[in-house]
Every structure is written in structure tokens, then in C-alpha cells.
Amino acid sequence: MDDSGKLSHVDASGKASMVDVSGKPRVKRTARAACSVLMAPATAELIRANAMAKGDVLATARVAGILAGKKAAELIPLCHTIEIDRIAVELSVGADRVDIESLAVCVDRTGIEMEALTAASVTALTVWDMCKAVDKGLRVDGLRLLSKTKEAAEPGRVC
């Protein structure tokens, strides 16, 4: 929604439309997203021991999440193509879960939360894909935006 309480991706006739951001200034924007993959404790132990048949679950999922974040505008129809400066993905293995947090950074005219959310979700899907043969009870849980910031552009950055 925009500041008036109206949906920003809907035009006057109720049709989906891309928001015009051409008049907005380029500013530094960050977003953090998170989710978890819930699993059997034995599955978490296989990941921790790097003993999954498909290979290194954490490294593969991290790279998949970074690549996916860079492709958000290709996957989500009304998402703007923006110049992404950074996408990072961190994974931690708990007793019965892998917790995922992503960070996305840009200096552009519109936010980067879709990139952070896409990175977290595809990271989770990659963990699932690499573990599905040994655990039929996997569950992705709690995809959410943790934070979103906007600040003045970095000094020296051409905007």
C-alpha cells in the first residue's frame, strides 16, 4: 500500500500495474528476510556433518539464495529491475532446523525487500531439495521480512 492506504500496484480501473518510480531519488536501501526449514534431528545432524548424499547443503543453498535474489525481478511480475549491490545469505543448523537469514542492499529508486525474500525462500527450497530423500517431513516455516531501511545515498555514489 502507498501512504494513502491504496494498493500501489493497482491502477484506477483495478488492474495490476507496475508502479512508476522514475521521479524518486536513488537512495541506499537494505532489507533482511528470514525463514526456517524444519526437519528431523537426524537430518540436521547429516547437514552438520556434511554427510548428505547430494553434497554440501549449506554451501549449495547459500549460492542458490544469492542467485535467486539477483533474479527476483524475473520471477515476480511487478517487481522492478534494480541495481543490486549485495546479497548475503547466512544459514545456521539447529537441533531440528536450518535457520536462514538474507540481506539485500541497493542504491536505487525502489526497495529491495523482494530480493531479500526471494533469496531466503529459494535458500530454503534448496535445503529442502537436498534433504528430501532422507526426510519426508520437511517444512518451510516463517518466511518474513525482518527489516527494511532507506537512507541517503553513499557519498561519492553517482545517482
C-alpha positions as a printed Julia matrix, in Angstrom:
159×3 Matrix{Float64}:
  0.0     0.0     0.0
  1.08    3.56   -0.51
  0.8     6.36    2.07
 -2.86    6.98    1.18
 -3.86    3.43    2.1
 -4.41    2.43   -1.53
 -2.77   -0.57   -3.14
  0.24    0.71   -5.08
  0.2    -2.0    -7.76
 -3.39   -1.43   -8.84
 -4.36    1.29  -11.33
 -7.54    3.43  -11.24
 -9.53    0.73  -13.05
 -8.41   -2.04  -10.67
 -5.87   -3.65  -12.99
 -2.45   -4.76  -11.84
  0.21   -2.28  -12.89
  3.86   -1.58  -12.23
  4.49    1.44  -10.01
  6.23    4.37  -11.72
  9.34    5.14   -9.67
 11.01    7.39  -12.24
 10.54   10.52  -10.12
 12.0     9.03   -6.96
 15.62    9.69   -5.92
 18.18    6.91   -5.67
 18.92    6.15   -2.03
 20.61    3.32   -0.17
 18.1     0.63    0.76
 18.53   -2.57    2.72
 16.23   -5.43    3.58
 16.6    -8.52    5.75
 14.38  -11.6     5.47
 14.29  -14.92    7.27
 12.7   -18.35    7.34
 13.43  -21.83    8.63
 13.38  -25.37    7.3
 12.06  -27.69    9.99
 13.3   -31.28    9.9
 14.03  -34.41   11.89
 17.02  -34.13   14.24
 18.8   -36.87   12.25
 18.54  -34.75    9.1
 20.01  -31.73   10.88
 22.88  -33.92   12.06
 23.57  -35.1     8.48
 23.73  -31.46    7.36
 26.01  -30.52   10.26
 28.33  -33.45    9.42
 28.25  -32.56    5.7
 27.13  -36.14    5.07
 24.16  -35.59    2.75
 24.39  -37.67   -0.43
 23.81  -34.65   -2.69
 26.75  -32.76   -1.18
 27.28  -29.65    0.94
 23.75  -28.49    1.76
 24.71  -25.17    3.33
 27.13  -24.03    0.62
 24.77  -25.04   -2.19
 21.77  -23.38   -0.55
 23.72  -20.16    0.12
 24.75  -19.83   -3.53
 21.23  -20.69   -4.74
 19.77  -17.99   -2.48
 22.21  -15.35   -3.72
 21.49  -16.23   -7.35
 17.73  -16.19   -6.73
 17.84  -12.78   -5.06
 19.51  -11.41   -8.19
 16.64  -12.85  -10.28
 13.68  -11.53   -8.26
 12.53   -9.13  -10.99
 12.42  -12.03  -13.47
 10.28  -14.16  -11.15
  7.84  -11.61   -9.68
  5.78   -9.88  -12.38
  5.55   -6.33  -10.97
  8.94   -6.26   -9.25
 11.31   -3.59  -10.58
 14.69   -4.43  -12.03
 17.16   -2.68   -9.75
 20.92   -2.43   -9.43
 21.75   -4.83   -6.61
 24.9    -4.07   -4.65
 24.88   -7.01   -2.27
 23.01  -10.16   -1.38
 24.21  -12.28    1.52
 22.7   -15.44    2.98
 23.52  -16.94    6.37
 22.4   -20.39    7.48
 22.61  -21.95   10.93
 21.82  -25.54   11.82
 19.82  -26.14   14.98
 18.72  -29.37   16.61
 15.78  -29.8    14.22
 16.04  -26.95   11.75
 18.08  -24.79    9.45
 17.51  -21.1    10.1
 18.07  -18.78    7.16
 18.61  -15.03    7.06
 19.22  -12.97    3.94
 20.43   -9.42    3.45
 19.95   -7.41    0.26
 21.41   -3.93   -0.42
 20.99   -1.49   -3.28
 21.2     2.2    -4.12
 18.14    2.73   -6.27
 14.68    4.27   -6.59
 12.68    1.47   -5.01
 13.06   -1.09   -2.25
 14.91   -4.35   -2.18
 12.68   -6.42    0.09
 11.52   -8.74   -2.71
 15.15   -9.64   -3.4
 15.75  -10.45    0.28
 12.55  -12.51    0.49
 13.35  -14.36   -2.74
 16.87  -15.13   -1.51
 15.57  -16.55    1.79
 12.82  -18.61    0.19
 14.98  -20.17   -2.53
 17.66  -20.93    0.04
 15.0   -22.84    1.99
 13.79  -24.64   -1.13
 17.35  -25.7    -1.9
 17.81  -27.09    1.61
 14.54  -28.99    1.06
 15.68  -30.33   -2.32
 18.97  -31.55   -0.94
 17.34  -33.25    2.08
 14.06  -34.59    0.69
 15.44  -38.1     0.03
 16.15  -38.68    3.74
 13.33  -36.65    5.35
  9.73  -36.73    4.12
  8.57  -34.39    6.92
 10.45  -31.24    5.9
  8.6   -27.95    6.33
  9.49  -24.39    5.35
  8.24  -22.06    8.06
  8.03  -18.4     8.89
  9.11  -16.54    5.75
  9.09  -12.91    6.81
 10.66   -9.51    6.28
 12.78   -8.69    9.33
 13.69   -5.13    8.41
 13.69   -2.6     5.62
 15.72    0.63    5.66
 16.17    3.64    3.45
 18.92    6.23    3.9
 20.76    8.88    1.96
 22.94    7.61   -0.89
 26.55    6.84   -0.09
 28.96    9.77   -0.58
 30.61    9.67   -3.98
 27.96    7.38   -5.47
 26.6     8.71   -8.75
 22.82    8.77   -8.56
